[in-house]
Amino acid sequence: QVQLVESGGGLVQPGGSLRLSCAASGITFSAYAMNWYRQAPGKERELVASITSAGGKTNYADSVKGRFTIARDNALNTGYLQMNSLKPDDTAVYYCNAQSSSWSGVYSYWGQGTQVTVSS
């Protein structure tokens, strides 16, 4: 059974920091690219950051560049999203996603989400 479990969300003041974690089980984590998405109330889910399976390449949405850092530790089957200089607009439910493509198809798994609220 595949599970992605996010943790680390919460309430933080503007300018503060949080680190989200995504613990994976039931998959060969090192074979999957990892993405972090977020969805704010009334808005569509958006891609925030991506990292390749070996961690050699990352990409970020323009809205978080320079503030967020995505990372992974394949030995621990865990991905991370370090969020600094948080703004109220960063308030959303954050989801981790593991995705792999091969000749047999595309495999995509989601966590349950963790709430991040940025407010004074």
C-alpha positions as CSV (number, residue, x, y, z in Angstrom):
1,Q,0.0,0.0,0.0
2,V,1.4,3.3,-1.1
3,Q,1.3,6.1,1.5
4,L,2.6,9.7,1.4
5,V,2.2,11.4,4.7
6,E,2.8,15.2,5.0
7,S,3.7,16.9,8.3
8,G,5.0,20.2,9.5
9,G,2.1,22.5,8.6
10,G,0.6,25.0,11.0
11,L,0.0,28.7,11.8
12,V,2.9,31.1,11.3
13,Q,3.2,34.9,11.3
14,P,4.2,36.7,8.1
15,G,7.9,36.5,7.6
16,G,8.2,33.3,9.4
17,S,9.3,29.8,8.3
18,L,8.0,26.3,8.2
19,R,9.4,23.0,6.9
20,L,7.1,20.5,5.5
21,S,8.0,16.8,5.3
22,C,6.6,14.1,3.1
23,A,7.3,10.5,4.2
24,A,6.8,7.9,1.6
25,S,6.2,4.2,2.0
26,G,5.1,1.4,-0.4
27,I,7.1,2.7,-3.3
28,T,10.7,2.9,-4.4
29,F,11.0,6.5,-3.5
30,S,14.2,7.1,-5.3
31,A,12.5,6.2,-8.6
32,Y,10.0,9.0,-8.3
33,A,10.2,12.7,-9.0
34,M,8.6,14.6,-6.2
35,N,6.3,17.6,-6.3
36,W,4.7,20.0,-3.9
37,Y,1.4,21.5,-4.8
38,R,-0.9,23.8,-2.9
39,Q,-4.5,24.8,-3.0
40,A,-6.0,27.9,-1.5
41,P,-9.7,28.2,-0.8
42,G,-11.6,29.0,-4.0
43,K,-8.5,28.5,-6.1
44,E,-7.1,25.7,-8.3
45,R,-4.3,23.5,-7.1
46,E,-1.0,24.9,-8.3
47,L,2.5,23.4,-8.6
48,V,4.8,25.0,-6.1
49,A,8.1,23.1,-6.5
50,S,9.5,19.9,-8.2
51,I,12.6,17.8,-7.7
52,T,13.9,15.0,-9.9
53,S,14.2,11.5,-8.6
54,A,17.9,11.8,-7.7
55,G,17.6,15.3,-6.5
56,G,19.8,16.8,-9.2
57,K,17.3,19.3,-10.6
58,T,14.7,21.5,-9.0
59,N,12.0,23.9,-10.3
60,Y,9.9,26.5,-8.6
61,A,6.8,28.6,-9.2
62,D,7.7,32.2,-9.7
63,S,5.7,33.1,-6.7
64,V,8.0,31.1,-4.3
65,K,11.4,31.5,-6.0
66,G,14.0,32.6,-3.6
67,R,11.8,31.8,-0.6
68,F,11.1,28.1,-0.8
69,T,13.5,25.2,-1.2
70,I,12.6,21.7,-2.1
71,A,14.9,18.8,-1.1
72,R,14.8,15.0,-0.6
73,D,16.6,12.3,1.3
74,N,16.2,9.1,-0.6
75,A,17.8,7.1,2.2
76,L,15.0,8.2,4.5
77,N,12.2,8.0,1.8
78,T,11.4,11.6,2.7
79,G,10.9,14.9,0.8
80,Y,11.0,18.4,2.2
81,L,9.8,21.9,1.5
82,Q,11.5,24.6,3.4
83,M,9.4,27.7,3.3
84,N,10.9,31.0,4.4
85,S,9.7,34.6,4.4
86,L,6.1,33.4,4.4
87,K,3.3,35.6,3.2
88,P,-0.4,35.5,3.8
89,D,-0.8,34.5,0.1
90,D,1.1,31.3,0.9
91,T,-1.9,30.2,3.0
92,A,-3.2,26.9,1.5
93,V,-3.3,23.2,1.9
94,Y,0.0,21.8,0.8
95,Y,0.2,18.4,-0.9
96,C,3.1,16.2,-1.8
97,N,3.0,14.2,-5.0
98,A,5.3,11.4,-6.2
99,Q,5.3,10.7,-9.9
100,S,7.1,8.2,-12.1
101,S,6.8,7.5,-15.9
102,S,7.9,4.4,-17.5
103,W,7.1,2.1,-20.5
104,S,4.3,0.6,-18.3
105,G,2.6,3.9,-17.6
106,V,2.5,6.9,-15.4
107,Y,2.3,6.4,-11.6
108,S,1.2,9.3,-9.4
109,Y,0.5,9.3,-5.7
110,W,-0.7,12.0,-3.4
111,G,-0.6,12.7,0.3
112,Q,-3.5,13.9,2.3
113,G,-2.4,17.5,2.6
114,T,-1.2,19.7,5.4
115,Q,-2.6,23.1,6.2
116,V,-0.3,26.1,6.2
117,T,-1.8,29.4,7.5
118,V,0.2,32.6,7.4
119,S,-1.5,35.3,9.5
120,S,-0.7,37.8,12.2
